C-alpha cells in the first residue's frame, strides 16, 4: 500500500512538472505568430494533464465518512 502511494506521488510530481513546462511553452508560442494548431494541441495536453493531476490527488486523499 505504501509503495502504491509513493508511485502515485512520483507520478503526480511528473505530471505537475510537465504541466508547468507546458505553461512556459504555451506562453512563448501564444505571443508569436506561430503554428496555431501546435498551440491548440499543447493547450489540450495541458488540460488532460490537469484532469490526470486532479484524479491522482483524489486517489491520495483518504475517504472520510461524515
N, C-alpha and C positions, 0 to 999 in steps of 0.2 A: 504494500500500500504506500509506503514511504517513497519507494522507487518510482511509482506512478506519479506521485505528487511532484517529485523532483523533475521527472521527464516533462510534465505539464508546465512547470515553472521555466524550464530551459526553453521549451517551445514558445512560451509566452514572451520570453525575453527576445528570442529571434524574431518573432512577428512584430514586436514593438520597434525593434531596431530597423527592420525593413520598412515599416510604416513611416518612421522618421526620415529615412533615406529618401523615400518617395516624396515626402514633403519638400525636400530640398530640390529634387529633380523637377518636380512639377512647378515649383516657384520659378526656377530658371527658364523652363520652357514656356510658361504662361506669359511672360513679358516679351517674348520674342515672336517673330512671325515664322514659327517652325511648323513642324508636322502636327497638325491638329488631330489627326487620327491617333498618333502616338500619345498625345496628351490625354485624349479620351480613354485610351487603354490603360494608361498609368493611373488615372483617377478611378477607373473601375477596379483595378487591382488594389488600390488603397482602400476602397470601400469594402472589398472582400476581406482584406486583412483586418479591418475594423470589426467586421462580423465574427471572424475567427477569434480575435482577441476577446471580444465580449463573451463568446461561448466558453473559451478556456477559463476566463475569470469566473464565470458561473459554475464551472466544474470544481474550481478551487475553493469556493465558499461553501462551507458545510450547511446542510439543510437544518433550519431551525424550526421546530414545531411550536407554533404560538399557542 
